[in-house]
């Protein structure tokens, strides 16, 4: 692989590493702050997701090192280099958190897909790793969305563009269900 390609892939992977470190922390934050009648289902659903996302971060960091880079895994590096805001909910009902988490997963999946496409020609090994990670991330989003969908497949958060908006829509639908 050419040095220039390697440097570009390292930069791309570093942002994926930041994103997944952020997701792992966000999942634990939700795990600690979820309340309401769906508490135990959501609380127990999140720990396996945290474990798998943390494994994904290890794979990313090792790939960065393999390509000659230096993975940055400190909170300061994450905060300094990210382009997204902190997760916006604190203590909240389970469906509200899941509504917000769905948007988090959507963003991470979209950026992972872009990274996967960017590595198609230059680094199929990295692309393969990203594809496998997407498989897991999309599965987790499906788990989240199963709580937010009606039997017709409509998401309670449809059209929401902010975490707080998605949380509000999900909570409202839950209150209005028989």
C-alpha positions in Angstrom: 0.0 0.0 0.0 1.2 3.5 -0.8 2.2 5.7 2.1 -0.4 8.3 1.1 -3.2 5.7 0.9 -2.1 4.4 4.3 -2.2 7.9 5.9 -5.6 8.6 4.5 -7.0 5.3 5.8 -5.4 5.9 9.2 -7.2 9.3 9.4 -10.4 7.7 8.4 -10.1 4.9 10.9 -9.2 7.3 13.7 -12.5 9.0 13.3 -14.3 5.6 13.3 -12.3 4.8 16.5 -13.5 8.0 18.1 -17.1 7.4 17.0 -17.2 3.9 18.4 -15.5 4.9 21.7 -18.2 7.5 21.9 -20.9 5.0 21.2 -19.6 2.6 23.9 -19.6 5.4 26.5 -23.1 6.5 25.4 -24.4 3.0 25.7 -23.1 2.8 29.3 -24.5 6.2 30.0 -28.0 5.0 28.8 -27.5 1.8 30.8 -27.0 3.8 34.0 -29.7 6.4 33.3 -32.6 4.4 31.9 -35.9 4.3 33.9 -39.5 3.2 33.5 -41.4 0.1 32.7 -39.0 -1.1 30.0 -36.0 -0.5 32.3 -34.8 -4.1 32.6 -35.2 -5.0 29.0 -33.2 -2.0 27.8 -30.7 -2.2 30.7 -29.9 -5.8 29.9 -29.9 -5.3 26.1 -27.1 -2.7 26.3 -24.3 -4.5 28.0 -23.7 -7.0 25.1 -23.7 -4.0 22.7 -21.1 -2.2 24.8 -18.9 -5.3 24.8 -19.1 -5.8 21.0 -18.6 -2.1 20.3 -15.5 -2.1 22.5 -14.2 -5.1 20.6 -14.7 -3.1 17.4 -12.6 -0.3 18.8 -9.8 -2.7 19.5 -10.0 -3.9 15.9 -9.8 -0.4 14.6 -6.9 0.6 16.8 -5.0 -2.5 15.8 -5.6 -1.8 12.2 -4.4 1.7 12.6 -1.2 0.3 14.2 -0.8 -2.3 11.4 -0.9 0.5 8.9 1.8 2.4 10.7 -0.3 4.8 12.6 -0.7 5.6 16.3 -4.3 5.1 17.5 -5.5 7.9 19.8 -7.9 6.5 22.4 -7.9 9.2 25.0 -11.0 11.2 26.0 -9.2 14.4 25.1 -8.4 13.3 21.6 -11.9 12.1 21.1 -13.4 15.5 22.2 -10.9 17.6 20.3 -11.3 15.7 17.0 -15.0 14.8 16.9 -17.5 16.7 14.8 -20.6 15.7 16.8 -22.1 16.8 20.2 -22.3 14.8 23.4 -25.4 12.6 23.8 -28.1 14.9 25.0 -30.3 12.9 27.4 -29.7 12.2 31.1 -32.0 10.2 33.2 -35.0 9.3 31.0 -37.5 6.7 30.2 -36.3 3.7 28.2 -38.2 4.5 25.0 -37.0 8.0 25.1 -33.4 6.8 25.3 -34.0 4.3 22.5 -35.5 7.0 20.3 -32.3 9.1 20.8 -30.0 6.0 20.4 -31.6 5.2 17.1 -30.4 8.5 15.8 -26.9 7.8 17.2 -26.8 4.5 15.5 -28.0 6.0 12.2 -25.2 8.6 12.2 -22.5 6.0 13.1 -23.8 3.6 10.5 -23.9 6.2 7.8 -20.3 7.3 8.5 -19.1 3.7 8.7 -20.7 3.0 5.3 -18.9 6.0 3.9 -15.6 4.7 5.3 -16.3 1.3 3.9 -16.9 2.8 0.4 -13.7 4.9 0.7 -11.6 1.9 1.3 -13.0 -0.3 -1.4 -10.2 0.2 -3.9 -7.3 1.1 -1.7 -7.6 -1.3 1.2 -10.0 -4.3 1.0 -8.8 -5.6 4.3 -9.9 -2.5 6.1 -13.1 -2.5 4.1 -13.8 -6.1 5.2 -13.4 -5.2 8.8 -15.8 -2.2 8.4 -18.3 -4.4 6.7 -18.2 -6.8 9.6 -18.6 -3.9 12.1 -21.6 -2.6 10.1 -23.2 -6.0 10.4 -23.1 -5.7 14.2 -24.1 -2.0 14.3 -27.1 -2.6 12.1 -28.1 -5.5 14.2 -28.0 -3.3 17.3 -30.1 -0.7 15.6 -32.6 -3.3 14.7 -32.8 -4.3 18.3 -33.4 -0.6 19.3 -36.0 -0.1 16.5 -38.0 -3.1 17.5 -39.0 -1.1 20.6 -39.9 1.9 18.5 -41.9 0.3 15.7 -45.6 -0.4 15.4 -46.8 -3.6 13.7 -47.0 -1.8 10.4 -43.2 -1.0 10.6 -43.7 2.8 11.3 -41.0 4.2 13.7 -42.3 6.4 16.5 -39.4 8.6 15.8 -40.0 9.1 12.1 -38.9 12.5 10.9 -37.0 13.3 14.2 -33.8 15.1 13.6 -32.5 15.6 17.1 -32.0 13.2 20.0 -34.3 15.1 22.2 -37.0 15.3 19.5 -36.7 11.5 18.9 -36.9 10.9 22.6 -40.0 13.0 22.9 -41.7 11.4 19.9 -40.9 7.9 21.3 -42.2 8.7 24.7 -45.4 10.3 23.3 -46.2 7.2 21.3 -45.6 5.0 24.4 -48.0 7.2 26.4 -50.7 7.0 23.7 -50.6 3.2 23.2 -53.4 1.2 24.7 
